[in-house]
Amino acid sequence: MKKPHNRSWLGLLAAILFTTGCSTATQSQDTPPGDVVLKVGDQKGGAKAVLTAAGLLNDFPYKIEWATFTSGPPLLEAASAGAIDLGGVGNTPPIFAAAANARIAAVGASKGQVEADAILVPENSPLRAVTDLKGKNIAVAKGSSAHGQVLLTLREAGLTTKDVTLNFLQPADAYGAFTQGKVDAWAVWDPYTAQAQQEAKARVLTTGEGKSNGYGFQVAGRKALDDKGKNPAIKEYLIRYYKAQKWADTHREEWAKAWAAETGLKYEVALAAVNRNGDQNVKIDDTLLKSQQELADAFTEDKTLPGKVDFAKFVDTRFQGDLS
């Protein structure tokens, strides 16, 4: 993720404020809960959907304003700019945001299966091994968890990102390019993996197993973290979000139905995605930090990022004691 120009930041900020009706005013420490507005970045079928399905928004004591993003990197740009307070992303977006010196911090973490983090090829593709990707075009969302998986997958095969052509496309555009034969492969996550398998007969060339660490993060903007009036709202949101993850893992068919209704996906696609996932809350500990630092260093060594990123500097553990 390139460090945005000021015009890009201002344009994004204006767009988010317009679409969400957010106020940039800071809440005071004494702001009553009913007056606190928590601005949450989300992806289609993400946090709002699972919290709603689990019934954990019904009595939420704070007002939430939702803003929808296509992937993690633009969500974190908005958090850094103060346009949203927090949101969920995969393992790679915080690293790219940290490289851009964004004003963000990971405040919660989860870990899930990586079987659905796949590099897909068309059903009749001649590509059979990762080494066959040399010289080929791969669609991927820049700075996304899939970007990290591509890097690690290529490294394991003795290749770098310079040995392939990365076509930086958001999932919806990548799906079109993939089905129209404009790219040779597509690196993506569920539910897009399940959708491509079932509807486009895509074949899995390789998955993230043994390569991707499977971490996901709730990331807050520094402006929100510095706002003492919003800290109780952020804490309550995190507690409920991770409870919703547990609910989804133990109510898979119910969650798949809700997910399908929210996203417009076929129920069979949603169920396939749900059955091979199940992210659960984990502590932000030394093991996590080491794994994330190794991923960050891999991007630096690949010269995708301009310098070393100290991931630990972009972590805030103030809410850890309240999460389980």
BELZIWO-V637202 format. One record per backbone hydrogen bond with DSSP energy under -1.0 kcal/mol. CO is the residue of the C=O (numbers start at 1). NH is the residue of the N-H. E is the energy in kcal/mol with one decimal. If there is no record, write none. Layout:
# BELZIWO-V637202
CO;NH;E
CO;NH;E
This chain:
# BELZIWO-V637202
5;9;-2.2
6;10;-2.8
7;11;-2.5
8;12;-2.6
9;13;-2.9
10;14;-2.5
11;15;-2.3
12;16;-2.7
13;17;-2.6
14;18;-2.2
15;19;-2.5
16;20;-2.1
17;21;-1.7
28;31;-1.6
32;35;-2.1
33;36;-1.1
36;63;-1.7
38;65;-2.6
39;85;-3.2
39;86;-1.5
40;67;-2.2
42;69;-3.1
43;46;-2.0
46;50;-2.2
47;51;-2.7
48;52;-2.2
49;53;-2.5
50;54;-2.0
51;56;-2.5
52;55;-1.4
57;60;-1.2
63;38;-3.3
65;40;-2.4
67;42;-2.7
72;76;-2.3
73;77;-1.8
74;78;-1.8
75;79;-2.0
76;80;-2.5
77;81;-1.9
78;83;-2.2
78;84;-1.0
85;221;-2.6
86;41;-3.1
87;219;-3.0
89;217;-2.9
92;95;-1.1
92;96;-1.8
93;97;-2.5
94;98;-2.4
95;99;-2.1
96;100;-1.2
97;102;-2.6
98;101;-1.9
102;104;-1.6
103;222;-2.7
105;220;-2.7
106;316;-2.7
108;218;-2.2
109;282;-2.3
110;216;-2.3
111;280;-1.9
114;208;-1.5
116;118;-1.5
118;188;-2.4
119;205;-2.7
119;206;-1.1
120;186;-2.1
121;203;-3.3
122;125;-1.9
129;132;-1.5
130;133;-2.1
131;134;-1.3
133;136;-2.7
136;165;-2.9
137;184;-1.5
137;185;-1.6
138;167;-3.3
139;187;-2.8
140;169;-1.5
141;144;-1.9
144;148;-1.5
145;149;-2.1
146;150;-2.4
147;151;-2.1
148;152;-2.4
149;153;-2.7
150;154;-2.6
151;155;-2.3
152;156;-2.1
153;157;-1.1
154;159;-3.3
155;158;-1.8
160;163;-1.7
163;135;-3.4
165;138;-2.9
167;140;-2.3
167;169;-1.0
170;174;-2.8
171;175;-2.6
172;176;-1.4
173;177;-2.3
174;178;-2.7
175;179;-2.6
176;180;-1.6
177;182;-2.6
178;181;-1.2
185;139;-2.8
186;120;-3.4
188;118;-1.7
189;193;-1.2
191;195;-2.6
192;196;-2.7
193;197;-2.3
194;198;-2.5
195;199;-2.9
196;200;-1.2
196;202;-2.4
203;121;-2.6
206;119;-2.5
208;211;-2.6
208;212;-2.2
214;112;-2.0
216;110;-2.3
217;89;-2.7
218;107;-2.9
218;108;-1.3
219;87;-1.7
220;105;-2.2
221;225;-2.1
222;226;-2.1
227;230;-1.5
227;231;-1.0
230;234;-2.4
231;235;-2.6
232;236;-2.4
233;237;-2.3
234;238;-2.5
235;239;-2.4
236;240;-2.1
237;241;-2.8
238;242;-2.3
239;243;-1.4
240;244;-2.4
241;245;-1.7
242;246;-1.6
243;247;-2.3
244;248;-2.6
245;249;-1.8
246;250;-1.2
251;255;-2.7
252;256;-2.6
253;257;-2.0
254;258;-2.0
255;259;-3.0
256;260;-2.6
257;261;-2.2
258;262;-2.0
259;263;-2.4
260;264;-2.4
266;270;-2.3
267;271;-2.9
268;272;-1.9
269;273;-2.1
270;274;-2.8
271;275;-2.7
274;277;-1.5
280;111;-2.4
283;285;-1.4
285;289;-2.6
286;290;-2.5
287;291;-2.1
288;292;-2.6
289;293;-2.3
290;294;-2.2
291;295;-1.7
292;296;-2.4
293;297;-2.8
294;298;-1.7
295;299;-1.7
296;300;-1.9
297;301;-2.9
298;302;-1.7
299;304;-2.1
299;305;-1.3
300;303;-1.4
309;311;-1.0
310;313;-1.5
311;314;-2.3
314;106;-2.6
317;320;-1.6
319;322;-1.7
320;323;-1.4
